[in-house]
Amino acid sequence: MSVPSITEPRLDSVACASPAGLHRMAYWEWGDPDNDRVLLCVHGLTRTGRDFDLLAQALQHDYRVVCPDVVGRGRSDWLINPAGYVVPQYVADMVTLIARLAPARLDWVGTSMGGLIGLGLAGAAVASPLMRPGRDAWGLGGAPDIPWGRMVFNDIGPALNLDGLARIGAYVGQDLRFASFQQAVDYVQSVSQGFGPHDAAGWAALTEHVFHEQDGQWVKHYDLRIAQPFALQTPEAMTAAEALLWQAWDHLPMPVLVVRGAQSDLLLADTAQQMIRRNPHARCVEFQGVGHAPTLRADEQVAAVREFLLAP
């Protein structure tokens, strides 16, 4: 029996752990909840799982599509200690979510930060059997044996351009308040030119889940303290992290698609080419007129990702 299309996702949550205690991570879900073929879509630094609405609608008959709000964003809890707003904590949260979903096959779409989380998770999963031979997959020891299918890295890679990082860092922690939703839309459009061209409805859709109304004003729908660990990155720490990410990238065994905005200031063309050279399972598609990052809302972007994920 075919599953009917839905235009609004289901909202659920999972309890995750940090050194400070438990927190709730919300996730949006499309498609048949009994489908054990899962597509996990993870958003960028200040965004939410609702960024993937159009992609999820296009794939809901093929997957159980799950789009979490990473902790500190959207409908998820905020962390007690902002030092936890880092990739290792996000990876741990995704492990908890994947254990809840128990997929027979897991595909991944990660935009910007979501791609780094996926790379960290896949790298840990690849290394785990070497470090912990013979450990049970979902039992009392070891990292989960994640049944990877395919991965999509949306405008992200192991090496990040510092100019692009500085541009993002300039606005992440700003406490801005707007008197109307349209003013919030105008602001999102002003700092997100890299998203490429969108009509008025598109910009409204890209705003409605990252701003919310509070006491008559429209404020950012994320914990502004996510900027704190972002600002504390030293050149030495970034160099060490880049080396680890390249090591993980080089050993990814699954088919990989790198999606790049042709004018991206975060994933440079040279880096994307190096990614393809270093991993024989990877290929790249670029979209003209787009920077950081393709929103996966345009028909050609959705089609490219869908074609890759559903290829034999």
Backbone bond lengths (Angstrom), bond angles and torsions (degrees), N, CA, C in turn:
res aa  C-N    CA-C-N  psi(-1)  N-CA   C-N-CA  omega(-1)  CA-C   N-CA-C  phi
1 M - - - 1.465 - - 1.521 109.18 -
2 S 1.326 116.97 132.23 1.454 120.65 -178.47 1.524 110.13 -74.71
3 V 1.326 115.34 148.80 1.457 121.17 178.72 1.525 108.55 -91.69
4 P 1.342 118.83 127.77 1.462 119.84 -178.81 1.523 111.09 -66.29
5 S 1.332 115.51 151.50 1.460 120.26 176.72 1.517 109.68 -69.77
6 I 1.328 115.57 147.07 1.454 120.54 174.25 1.519 108.04 -122.25
7 T 1.316 115.68 148.72 1.460 120.53 -179.05 1.520 112.08 -106.92
8 E 1.330 117.51 -9.51 1.457 122.25 175.41 1.526 108.59 -130.92
9 P 1.318 117.75 135.07 1.463 120.03 -177.07 1.527 112.30 -79.53
10 R 1.324 114.87 162.90 1.459 121.23 170.05 1.535 108.88 -82.41
11 L 1.315 116.25 148.89 1.462 121.53 178.82 1.518 109.34 -113.43
12 D 1.327 116.76 128.02 1.457 122.34 178.00 1.528 107.84 -140.50
13 S 1.314 117.51 179.73 1.455 120.26 179.32 1.522 109.70 -152.25
14 V 1.328 115.11 163.58 1.452 122.53 178.45 1.524 108.00 -137.41
15 A 1.332 116.44 142.90 1.461 121.40 178.67 1.519 109.85 -84.26
16 C 1.324 116.21 126.90 1.466 123.08 -179.50 1.522 109.23 -120.70
17 A 1.316 116.15 161.05 1.459 121.37 -176.37 1.514 111.33 -113.78
18 S 1.329 115.62 144.07 1.464 122.97 169.82 1.525 107.30 -134.42
19 P 1.324 119.62 169.77 1.463 119.97 178.08 1.524 113.72 -56.76
20 A 1.346 117.43 -23.14 1.463 121.12 -179.14 1.521 112.97 -89.37
21 G 1.334 117.92 -6.65 1.456 120.31 -179.06 1.517 111.63 133.78
22 L 1.344 115.69 -159.76 1.462 121.46 -177.96 1.525 110.57 -91.61
23 H 1.325 115.05 148.97 1.457 121.33 171.68 1.520 108.34 -141.72
24 R 1.286 115.70 156.42 1.466 122.47 -176.85 1.527 109.28 -100.11
25 M 1.336 116.06 127.18 1.460 120.18 173.84 1.528 108.52 -107.65
26 A 1.321 115.92 118.79 1.461 121.54 178.45 1.521 109.81 -81.02
27 Y 1.322 115.64 151.09 1.465 119.33 173.44 1.519 110.21 -146.21
28 W 1.320 114.04 146.60 1.465 123.73 178.79 1.519 108.57 -99.64
29 E 1.319 116.53 139.94 1.462 120.15 -171.20 1.527 110.97 -133.76
30 W 1.313 114.65 134.07 1.463 122.71 179.34 1.526 108.86 -122.59
31 G 1.340 116.36 155.32 1.458 120.22 174.22 1.512 113.28 85.08
32 D 1.322 114.90 -170.08 1.460 123.03 -176.01 1.527 109.66 -73.14
33 P 1.338 119.51 118.81 1.466 120.72 -179.49 1.522 113.04 -66.58
34 D 1.334 117.75 -13.87 1.460 121.10 178.02 1.528 112.69 -93.46
35 N 1.321 117.31 -2.57 1.464 120.98 178.45 1.530 108.34 -72.94
36 D 1.334 117.15 120.98 1.461 119.48 -178.87 1.524 112.33 -90.29
37 R 1.323 116.96 8.10 1.459 121.78 169.52 1.525 106.69 -96.17
38 V 1.326 116.53 106.84 1.460 122.36 -169.78 1.525 110.30 -109.77
39 L 1.315 115.24 135.68 1.459 122.18 170.76 1.513 107.51 -111.80
40 L 1.324 116.70 116.85 1.461 122.28 179.32 1.527 108.25 -100.77
41 C 1.328 116.65 121.04 1.462 122.64 -177.78 1.525 108.32 -114.37
42 V 1.335 116.54 121.24 1.464 120.87 -173.08 1.531 109.00 -122.56
43 H 1.307 115.46 130.50 1.464 123.98 -168.51 1.519 113.48 -85.40
44 G 1.334 115.14 -179.61 1.451 122.99 -179.78 1.522 113.00 -85.58
45 L 1.316 116.33 -175.75 1.462 124.15 -166.06 1.523 114.13 -53.66
46 T 1.321 118.40 -48.08 1.466 120.68 -175.16 1.527 112.36 -112.85
47 R 1.310 116.97 16.30 1.453 121.01 -173.04 1.540 111.04 -101.62
48 T 1.329 117.88 -168.66 1.465 122.26 178.66 1.529 109.42 -139.69
49 G 1.328 115.03 171.74 1.455 120.49 179.53 1.519 114.07 -62.80
50 R 1.318 117.68 -17.76 1.467 120.15 -179.73 1.529 111.76 -74.07
51 D 1.328 118.30 -6.76 1.463 120.17 173.19 1.524 111.77 -59.58
52 F 1.318 117.44 -23.25 1.460 121.04 -172.35 1.527 113.19 -99.21
53 D 1.326 117.74 16.12 1.463 120.14 -175.36 1.528 112.84 -53.56
54 L 1.321 117.47 -49.11 1.462 119.59 -175.38 1.531 111.24 -70.04
55 L 1.323 117.20 -39.99 1.465 120.18 176.55 1.517 110.13 -63.87
56 A 1.329 117.10 -42.21 1.464 120.62 -179.68 1.527 111.05 -63.85
57 Q 1.316 117.11 -41.10 1.463 119.63 178.78 1.528 111.27 -63.20
58 A 1.336 116.20 -33.67 1.458 119.95 -179.63 1.527 112.31 -74.31
59 L 1.334 117.32 -17.91 1.469 120.90 -174.54 1.528 113.45 -119.18
60 Q 1.328 117.63 4.43 1.458 120.16 -172.48 1.527 113.44 -68.08
61 H 1.327 118.33 -19.23 1.461 119.50 177.16 1.524 111.92 -84.97
62 D 1.303 117.13 -13.99 1.463 121.80 -178.77 1.526 112.54 -103.20
63 Y 1.327 117.30 -25.06 1.452 122.78 -174.58 1.527 111.25 -135.67
64 R 1.298 114.28 160.68 1.454 121.76 154.71 1.533 104.49 -86.35
65 V 1.315 117.18 105.94 1.464 121.74 -174.50 1.525 108.33 -93.47
66 V 1.327 115.89 123.17 1.464 121.62 -176.60 1.527 108.60 -121.76
67 C 1.337 115.80 126.35 1.465 121.69 -174.23 1.524 109.17 -127.78
68 P 1.325 118.20 93.26 1.465 119.96 -177.26 1.519 112.88 -74.04
69 D 1.331 114.98 151.73 1.461 122.23 162.59 1.521 105.78 -89.50
70 V 1.325 117.64 107.28 1.456 120.34 -179.50 1.527 108.88 -56.73
71 V 1.331 116.55 143.74 1.463 121.86 -175.36 1.530 111.07 -48.49
72 G 1.344 115.03 136.92 1.456 121.05 -176.84 1.508 113.87 92.74
73 R 1.346 116.55 -3.40 1.464 120.84 -177.41 1.532 110.08 -127.56
74 G 1.341 115.11 154.49 1.454 120.98 170.62 1.517 113.06 54.18
75 R 1.342 115.45 -127.87 1.462 121.55 -175.49 1.533 112.71 -87.45
76 S 1.317 118.54 -0.87 1.463 120.98 -179.29 1.523 111.24 -81.93
77 D 1.337 115.39 161.95 1.461 120.46 176.36 1.522 111.19 -66.83
78 W 1.325 114.77 162.58 1.458 121.83 169.69 1.521 108.55 -97.77
79 L 1.305 116.69 146.17 1.456 120.97 179.61 1.525 111.03 -75.38
80 I 1.324 116.49 146.70 1.459 120.97 175.53 1.522 110.28 -64.98
81 N 1.337 115.78 -44.05 1.464 121.59 -179.07 1.523 109.39 -107.86
82 P 1.335 119.32 114.40 1.466 120.75 -176.79 1.523 113.58 -65.52
83 A 1.323 118.15 -13.41 1.466 119.95 176.22 1.526 111.51 -62.88
84 G 1.338 116.21 -16.26 1.465 120.29 178.94 1.506 114.37 -80.05
85 Y 1.315 118.01 -4.69 1.467 119.99 179.08 1.528 110.23 -81.17
86 V 1.320 114.82 67.77 1.462 122.80 -178.20 1.524 109.02 -140.54
87 V 1.320 115.68 161.58 1.463 120.97 -173.50 1.525 112.95 -57.84
88 P 1.341 121.57 -42.14 1.467 118.68 179.67 1.532 113.48 -56.82
89 Q 1.337 117.94 -38.71 1.465 119.70 177.03 1.521 110.87 -67.30
90 Y 1.327 116.80 -40.82 1.464 119.88 179.09 1.528 110.84 -63.77
91 V 1.324 116.86 -39.39 1.463 120.38 177.55 1.525 110.00 -61.60
92 A 1.334 116.87 -44.97 1.464 120.25 179.17 1.530 111.05 -60.13
93 D 1.326 116.75 -40.46 1.466 120.19 178.16 1.526 111.26 -63.17
94 M 1.336 116.75 -40.36 1.464 119.74 179.62 1.531 111.51 -67.07
95 V 1.322 117.86 -35.04 1.459 120.49 175.41 1.527 109.94 -60.25
96 T 1.331 116.64 -42.21 1.466 120.99 178.07 1.527 110.83 -62.97
97 L 1.327 116.39 -43.47 1.463 120.34 179.50 1.526 110.81 -64.63
98 I 1.318 117.22 -44.00 1.472 120.25 -179.28 1.522 110.51 -63.35
99 A 1.325 116.97 -38.31 1.468 119.43 176.25 1.525 110.98 -61.14
100 R 1.319 116.98 -37.70 1.472 121.27 176.52 1.526 110.75 -64.91
101 L 1.328 117.36 -42.53 1.462 121.46 -174.86 1.526 111.93 -76.23
102 A 1.337 118.09 -30.05 1.468 124.15 179.45 1.531 112.42 48.47
103 P 1.331 118.33 58.33 1.472 120.10 -176.65 1.523 112.46 -73.53
104 A 1.328 115.27 149.73 1.462 120.40 168.53 1.519 110.22 -82.23
105 R 1.321 116.01 -26.42 1.463 122.70 173.31 1.511 107.63 -145.52
106 L 1.327 116.31 135.26 1.451 121.55 179.50 1.516 110.31 -121.31
107 D 1.339 116.20 119.33 1.456 122.40 170.75 1.527 107.77 -106.25
108 W 1.329 115.67 157.23 1.473 120.53 -171.33 1.516 110.16 -136.18
109 V 1.321 116.25 133.09 1.468 122.69 168.14 1.517 106.71 -122.21
110 G 1.332 117.01 119.18 1.454 120.71 -179.47 1.510 111.02 -125.63
111 T 1.323 116.14 121.98 1.458 121.59 176.44 1.517 109.49 -95.51
112 S 1.331 117.01 122.92 1.457 122.34 175.55 1.522 110.07 53.37
113 M 1.341 119.27 -113.33 1.456 121.45 179.70 1.520 111.56 -54.31
114 G 1.324 117.51 -36.72 1.457 120.95 179.08 1.515 112.65 -62.21
115 G 1.341 116.65 -31.08 1.452 119.98 174.84 1.515 111.95 -70.72
116 L 1.343 116.81 -39.08 1.466 120.02 177.28 1.527 110.92 -64.01
117 I 1.329 116.82 -38.85 1.463 119.95 176.48 1.526 110.26 -62.08
118 G 1.331 116.22 -44.18 1.459 120.06 178.91 1.512 112.34 -63.54
119 L 1.332 116.28 -39.96 1.461 120.07 179.33 1.525 110.61 -66.27
120 G 1.335 116.22 -40.91 1.456 119.67 177.03 1.510 111.91 -64.12
121 L 1.323 117.09 -41.81 1.454 121.46 -179.80 1.518 111.43 -67.64
122 A 1.339 116.85 -46.34 1.464 120.12 -179.81 1.516 110.98 -65.86
123 G 1.333 117.03 -39.01 1.453 120.14 178.66 1.509 111.78 -62.61
124 A 1.355 116.49 -41.60 1.458 120.38 178.54 1.519 110.98 -66.76
125 A 1.331 116.77 -38.74 1.454 120.14 -179.44 1.526 111.69 -67.52
126 V 1.339 116.49 -37.40 1.462 120.28 178.64 1.518 110.39 -67.90
127 A 1.342 116.30 -39.57 1.461 120.08 -177.67 1.517 112.71 -76.49
128 S 1.328 118.26 -25.62 1.457 121.48 -172.19 1.526 114.39 -57.47
129 P 1.349 119.55 -45.60 1.458 118.25 -179.96 1.529 112.79 -61.21
130 L 1.335 116.52 -28.89 1.457 119.40 179.20 1.519 111.15 -74.09
131 M 1.334 115.35 -35.14 1.453 119.41 -177.42 1.522 112.16 -84.45
132 R 1.337 116.67 -30.76 1.451 120.83 -175.18 1.532 109.61 -130.42
133 P 1.298 119.38 68.80 1.468 120.56 -177.23 1.519 111.68 -62.72
134 G 1.334 114.19 139.43 1.446 119.57 173.59 1.512 115.48 79.23
135 R 1.353 118.77 7.25 1.459 119.48 -179.43 1.515 110.56 -80.89
136 D 1.308 115.84 147.79 1.457 122.29 -178.33 1.524 110.57 -69.39
137 A 1.361 116.16 140.60 1.458 120.67 -173.22 1.529 112.77 -60.03
138 W 1.340 117.83 -61.12 1.460 120.41 -177.97 1.531 110.72 -112.05
139 G 1.353 117.75 19.83 1.454 121.41 -176.72 1.508 112.85 -86.53
140 L 1.303 116.13 -142.99 1.453 120.62 -171.46 1.514 114.15 -89.17
141 G 1.301 118.73 2.37 1.461 118.90 -179.39 1.504 111.32 -149.45
142 G 1.326 115.79 156.32 1.456 121.05 173.55 1.510 113.18 81.63
143 A 1.312 115.03 167.13 1.459 121.06 176.69 1.518 109.39 -79.71
144 P 1.336 118.33 154.05 1.456 120.68 -177.89 1.515 111.65 -65.95
145 D 1.322 115.67 143.65 1.454 121.45 175.00 1.522 107.60 -83.25
146 I 1.319 116.33 86.33 1.463 121.15 -172.76 1.523 109.56 -72.87
147 P 1.316 117.54 128.52 1.474 121.32 -178.24 1.528 111.29 -81.15
148 W 1.331 116.57 74.26 1.452 121.04 -173.72 1.520 111.80 -64.88
149 G 1.323 114.68 139.88 1.449 121.58 170.85 1.520 109.69 -106.72
150 R 1.338 116.40 -88.30 1.459 122.03 -179.77 1.521 109.67 -131.13
151 M 1.346 115.65 157.95 1.458 120.81 -179.13 1.520 110.38 -130.90
152 V 1.331 114.80 140.46 1.459 122.36 175.67 1.532 107.66 -119.30
153 F 1.339 115.76 124.72 1.455 121.93 177.30 1.527 107.55 -108.41
154 N 1.319 116.21 109.23 1.455 121.79 -174.16 1.524 110.85 -93.03
155 D 1.337 115.18 100.11 1.456 124.65 176.21 1.529 112.23 57.16
156 I 1.314 114.77 48.15 1.455 120.63 178.83 1.518 109.03 -152.45
157 G 1.334 115.90 151.13 1.452 120.77 178.01 1.517 110.10 -158.00
158 P 1.322 117.27 -176.22 1.467 119.91 -178.39 1.517 113.98 -66.04
159 A 1.338 118.63 -26.33 1.465 122.33 -179.34 1.527 108.75 -114.62
160 L 1.339 116.56 128.58 1.454 122.03 -177.46 1.520 109.92 -114.51
161 N 1.328 115.98 139.39 1.457 121.23 179.12 1.530 109.79 -73.67
162 L 1.321 116.60 129.07 1.467 120.86 -175.48 1.525 112.50 -65.61
163 D 1.326 117.80 -32.61 1.464 119.65 178.22 1.530 110.81 -63.90
164 G 1.325 116.29 -40.99 1.461 119.89 177.69 1.515 111.82 -65.48
165 L 1.335 116.83 -40.50 1.460 120.33 177.31 1.521 111.14 -62.71
166 A 1.336 116.68 -40.37 1.462 120.46 179.83 1.525 110.81 -64.82
167 R 1.314 116.73 -39.08 1.470 119.84 178.49 1.525 110.61 -61.10
168 I 1.324 116.98 -45.15 1.463 120.84 179.86 1.529 110.55 -67.06
169 G 1.335 116.23 -43.06 1.459 120.10 -178.90 1.513 113.55 -62.24
170 A 1.330 116.82 -23.15 1.460 120.23 -177.00 1.526 112.50 -69.12
171 Y 1.336 118.54 -24.09 1.463 119.31 -175.59 1.523 114.36 -119.04
172 V 1.330 118.61 -10.99 1.469 120.59 -172.22 1.519 111.86 -57.48
173 G 1.318 118.25 -47.77 1.459 121.04 -173.22 1.513 115.20 -93.03
174 Q 1.317 118.97 7.63 1.461 121.29 -178.19 1.529 110.70 -71.38
175 D 1.313 116.27 128.87 1.463 122.22 178.70 1.527 108.47 -89.84
176 L 1.321 115.24 90.93 1.457 121.02 -177.11 1.520 110.02 -107.36
177 R 1.322 115.69 142.31 1.459 122.44 179.28 1.523 109.14 -134.33
178 F 1.318 115.10 134.79 1.458 120.01 -175.83 1.525 110.12 -122.68
179 A 1.311 114.73 146.95 1.462 120.46 -176.98 1.524 112.28 -78.17
180 S 1.331 116.78 -18.98 1.472 119.55 -178.87 1.526 109.48 -142.15
181 F 1.329 114.25 159.09 1.468 119.47 177.41 1.520 110.31 -63.74
182 Q 1.325 118.03 -36.74 1.464 120.15 -178.87 1.515 111.16 -63.22
183 Q 1.336 117.70 -35.68 1.460 119.72 176.26 1.530 110.81 -64.07
184 A 1.335 116.46 -36.98 1.461 120.10 176.38 1.524 110.77 -65.65
185 V 1.332 116.52 -40.26 1.465 120.84 177.26 1.526 109.89 -60.94
186 D 1.310 116.76 -45.79 1.465 120.84 -179.68 1.525 110.76 -60.70
187 Y 1.329 116.54 -38.32 1.464 119.95 178.70 1.528 110.86 -66.12
188 V 1.325 117.36 -48.34 1.471 120.57 179.77 1.521 110.04 -57.86
189 Q 1.316 117.01 -42.55 1.458 119.89 178.66 1.527 110.89 -63.06
190 S 1.322 117.54 -36.68 1.468 120.50 -176.21 1.527 112.21 -69.73
191 V 1.344 117.47 -33.27 1.473 119.60 -178.26 1.525 111.94 -98.31
192 S 1.335 117.09 1.72 1.468 120.13 -174.16 1.521 112.12 -126.79
193 Q 1.312 116.82 35.90 1.458 119.46 -179.89 1.526 111.19 -60.62
194 G 1.338 116.78 -26.92 1.458 119.57 177.93 1.515 113.85 -63.67
195 F 1.337 117.14 -16.65 1.467 119.97 178.15 1.525 111.88 -65.94
196 G 1.323 116.72 -15.77 1.453 120.07 -178.94 1.518 111.78 88.32
197 P 1.328 117.26 -177.47 1.466 120.67 -176.44 1.526 112.76 -71.89
198 H 1.330 115.63 134.98 1.463 122.95 173.90 1.520 107.79 -141.58
199 D 1.327 116.28 150.93 1.461 119.07 175.51 1.530 108.77 -80.76
200 A 1.324 116.18 -179.46 1.468 120.69 -175.72 1.524 111.41 -60.02
201 A 1.336 116.68 -39.87 1.467 120.10 179.69 1.525 110.42 -66.44
202 G 1.320 116.63 -35.64 1.451 120.20 178.94 1.519 112.26 -65.41
203 W 1.340 116.71 -44.95 1.465 119.38 178.47 1.523 111.31 -66.16
204 A 1.326 117.21 -35.14 1.469 119.79 176.21 1.527 110.40 -63.54
205 A 1.342 116.59 -41.84 1.465 120.40 178.94 1.521 111.53 -65.08
206 L 1.335 117.12 -33.40 1.463 121.18 179.48 1.523 112.20 -78.10
207 T 1.334 116.53 -6.24 1.468 121.32 -178.77 1.519 112.46 -107.93
208 E 1.329 118.41 -33.98 1.467 120.51 -166.23 1.524 113.87 -64.71
209 H 1.334 118.55 -21.30 1.464 119.39 -179.76 1.527 113.16 -105.30
210 V 1.327 117.67 -3.01 1.471 119.75 176.34 1.529 111.79 -109.79
211 F 1.337 116.60 -4.69 1.460 122.53 168.34 1.524 108.11 -127.58
212 H 1.315 116.97 147.71 1.456 119.96 174.46 1.520 109.09 -141.97
213 E 1.326 114.87 158.41 1.460 120.31 -175.97 1.526 109.94 -83.08
214 Q 1.315 116.24 131.54 1.460 122.45 -179.42 1.515 108.32 -143.95
215 D 1.331 116.11 116.04 1.472 121.92 179.61 1.523 111.59 53.45
216 G 1.327 115.76 42.65 1.451 120.65 175.80 1.506 115.65 80.12
217 Q 1.326 117.01 4.06 1.458 121.00 178.08 1.521 109.59 -124.41
218 W 1.336 115.90 156.81 1.456 121.98 177.62 1.521 108.29 -100.35
219 V 1.331 115.52 118.50 1.463 122.02 -174.75 1.531 109.44 -124.30
220 K 1.310 115.89 162.03 1.463 120.66 -179.04 1.519 110.93 -64.75
221 H 1.336 114.70 137.98 1.463 121.24 -176.23 1.534 110.10 -94.23
222 Y 1.317 115.59 45.44 1.458 120.05 174.21 1.519 109.19 -152.38
223 D 1.327 115.77 161.74 1.451 122.30 179.43 1.525 108.48 -73.87
224 L 1.324 116.65 115.74 1.464 120.30 -178.12 1.525 112.05 -61.03
225 R 1.317 117.50 -16.95 1.464 120.85 -179.21 1.532 113.01 -73.22
226 I 1.343 117.36 -6.07 1.466 117.53 174.28 1.526 110.63 -62.69
227 A 1.337 116.68 -17.82 1.465 120.43 178.82 1.523 112.31 -73.53
228 Q 1.335 118.03 -20.64 1.465 119.93 -173.91 1.527 112.99 -65.04
229 P 1.338 120.39 -55.01 1.468 118.35 177.37 1.525 112.43 -66.00
230 F 1.325 116.41 -28.71 1.469 121.08 177.07 1.527 110.19 -61.29
231 A 1.340 115.99 -41.09 1.469 120.66 -177.04 1.520 112.51 -77.73
232 L 1.326 117.77 -18.29 1.465 120.93 -175.46 1.526 113.28 -89.70
233 Q 1.328 117.56 1.23 1.462 120.13 -179.88 1.528 110.63 -65.69
234 T 1.311 116.55 127.15 1.467 121.54 176.65 1.529 109.40 -96.71
235 P 1.322 118.08 157.77 1.472 119.58 176.03 1.528 112.61 -56.42
236 E 1.334 116.65 -36.79 1.456 119.99 -179.82 1.529 111.05 -66.21
237 A 1.339 116.23 -42.88 1.461 119.70 179.40 1.529 111.01 -65.58
238 M 1.327 116.76 -39.31 1.453 120.05 179.78 1.528 111.41 -66.67
239 T 1.323 117.43 -37.46 1.457 121.14 177.81 1.524 110.54 -64.58
240 A 1.341 116.81 -42.66 1.459 120.50 178.74 1.527 110.78 -65.79
241 A 1.331 117.11 -41.68 1.460 120.45 179.37 1.522 110.99 -64.68
242 E 1.326 116.43 -40.06 1.465 120.08 179.37 1.521 111.24 -61.94
243 A 1.322 117.40 -40.43 1.462 120.32 179.05 1.525 110.91 -62.48
244 L 1.334 116.93 -41.39 1.466 120.35 178.97 1.529 111.36 -66.84
245 L 1.337 115.76 -39.22 1.463 119.16 -179.76 1.527 111.53 -67.14
246 W 1.329 117.43 -39.67 1.465 119.71 176.51 1.528 110.57 -63.40
247 Q 1.325 116.72 -39.19 1.456 119.35 178.74 1.522 110.61 -62.36
248 A 1.336 116.48 -42.73 1.459 120.01 177.26 1.526 110.95 -64.45
249 W 1.336 116.17 -43.69 1.460 120.56 -179.14 1.531 111.49 -59.98
250 D 1.318 116.33 -45.01 1.468 120.86 -176.22 1.517 112.22 -60.59
251 H 1.339 117.46 -24.85 1.462 120.37 -173.35 1.527 112.99 -108.93
252 L 1.328 117.93 8.96 1.464 118.74 176.16 1.523 109.02 -64.16
253 P 1.330 117.86 124.91 1.471 119.87 -175.10 1.522 114.56 -94.83
254 M 1.340 117.12 -7.39 1.461 119.98 -173.90 1.532 111.32 -97.23
255 P 1.340 118.88 161.83 1.463 120.33 173.67 1.531 110.82 -60.61
256 V 1.327 115.66 136.82 1.464 121.08 -174.50 1.526 109.37 -132.12
257 L 1.327 115.67 136.37 1.461 121.88 172.98 1.520 108.93 -115.36
258 V 1.330 116.39 125.54 1.460 122.28 173.41 1.528 107.22 -98.94
259 V 1.320 116.09 118.31 1.459 122.19 175.36 1.517 107.32 -99.60
260 R 1.333 116.61 128.35 1.459 120.00 -176.91 1.513 111.02 -132.30
261 G 1.333 115.79 135.02 1.452 119.93 167.28 1.514 108.27 -76.91
262 A 1.311 117.17 127.02 1.470 120.70 -173.19 1.523 112.46 -59.70
263 Q 1.335 117.71 -24.53 1.461 121.31 178.57 1.542 111.68 -105.94
264 S 1.309 117.45 23.10 1.460 120.36 -177.15 1.529 111.74 -62.52
265 D 1.347 115.83 136.95 1.457 120.38 174.24 1.527 111.57 -102.10
266 L 1.341 117.16 7.49 1.468 120.49 178.44 1.525 111.12 -110.92
267 L 1.326 116.50 -49.56 1.466 121.01 174.89 1.529 107.30 -101.72
268 L 1.321 116.01 100.10 1.453 120.30 -177.86 1.527 110.74 -73.90
269 A 1.336 115.82 156.36 1.463 120.82 -177.90 1.528 111.14 -59.28
270 D 1.335 117.32 -40.35 1.465 120.25 179.63 1.522 111.54 -61.88
271 T 1.329 116.99 -38.76 1.463 120.53 178.68 1.522 110.53 -66.17
272 A 1.331 116.32 -44.01 1.465 119.60 179.21 1.525 110.95 -60.91
273 Q 1.320 117.02 -41.21 1.467 120.08 178.36 1.525 111.07 -65.24
274 Q 1.320 116.44 -38.80 1.458 120.21 178.09 1.535 110.37 -64.57
275 M 1.323 117.22 -37.64 1.463 120.96 178.07 1.529 111.23 -60.51
276 I 1.322 115.72 -40.71 1.462 119.74 -179.57 1.525 110.68 -69.92
277 R 1.329 116.83 -38.81 1.463 120.18 179.29 1.524 111.94 -66.01
278 R 1.317 116.49 -37.45 1.464 120.29 -172.05 1.521 113.61 -84.79
279 N 1.317 117.91 -19.43 1.467 119.83 178.88 1.520 109.47 -127.41
280 P 1.340 117.56 112.12 1.464 120.65 -175.86 1.526 113.98 -68.70
281 H 1.328 116.84 -11.47 1.469 120.27 -179.92 1.530 112.35 -88.90
282 A 1.337 116.79 -1.04 1.461 120.68 -171.58 1.521 111.90 -105.34
283 R 1.314 114.73 147.43 1.461 121.60 168.59 1.520 108.38 -140.00
284 C 1.331 116.47 166.62 1.460 121.07 -172.15 1.521 110.71 -130.27
285 V 1.331 115.68 143.61 1.455 121.95 171.01 1.523 107.50 -128.50
286 E 1.331 116.54 135.87 1.463 122.23 -179.78 1.522 110.17 -114.66
287 F 1.325 114.89 149.12 1.458 121.11 176.98 1.525 108.98 -122.32
288 Q 1.332 115.19 123.09 1.449 121.50 -179.07 1.530 110.82 -73.25
289 G 1.337 114.88 152.03 1.453 119.77 177.76 1.519 113.56 77.01
290 V 1.341 116.76 10.36 1.460 121.87 -177.20 1.523 108.09 -129.14
291 G 1.334 116.36 142.24 1.454 121.59 174.45 1.511 110.35 -108.96
292 H 1.326 115.72 -126.04 1.463 120.59 177.45 1.517 109.50 -103.13
293 A 1.325 115.94 113.19 1.463 128.02 3.39 1.522 107.07 -135.86
294 P 1.333 118.25 155.38 1.459 119.36 172.83 1.526 110.43 -51.39
295 T 1.313 117.06 133.56 1.468 120.72 -175.12 1.527 113.21 -84.60
296 L 1.329 116.48 -6.83 1.474 121.53 -177.19 1.532 110.97 57.67
297 R 1.319 114.45 36.54 1.463 121.77 174.95 1.527 111.60 -110.47
298 A 1.324 117.66 -31.30 1.462 121.02 179.71 1.518 110.01 -67.48
299 D 1.322 116.11 147.70 1.465 121.15 -175.66 1.524 111.50 -56.20
300 E 1.347 117.62 -43.44 1.459 119.57 -176.21 1.526 111.60 -69.55
301 Q 1.329 117.23 -30.76 1.461 120.13 177.44 1.525 111.02 -71.68
302 V 1.321 116.71 -45.52 1.469 120.71 177.11 1.518 109.98 -60.36
303 A 1.328 116.87 -43.29 1.463 120.55 -177.85 1.525 111.35 -63.48
304 A 1.336 117.80 -40.26 1.459 120.69 -179.15 1.519 111.37 -64.22
305 V 1.325 116.85 -43.81 1.464 120.62 179.52 1.524 110.50 -68.18
306 R 1.325 116.84 -43.41 1.464 120.43 -179.45 1.515 111.37 -62.11
307 E 1.337 116.66 -44.59 1.455 121.07 179.98 1.527 111.50 -61.01
308 F 1.333 116.15 -41.57 1.464 120.12 179.24 1.527 111.31 -65.30
309 L 1.333 117.03 -47.91 1.459 120.09 -175.72 1.525 112.45 -66.05
310 L 1.309 117.22 -35.20 1.462 120.88 -174.50 1.521 113.50 -95.54
311 A 1.334 117.38 3.07 1.462 119.79 179.04 1.527 110.16 -62.49
312 P 1.330 118.41 147.53 1.472 121.27 178.99 1.521 110.71 -58.47
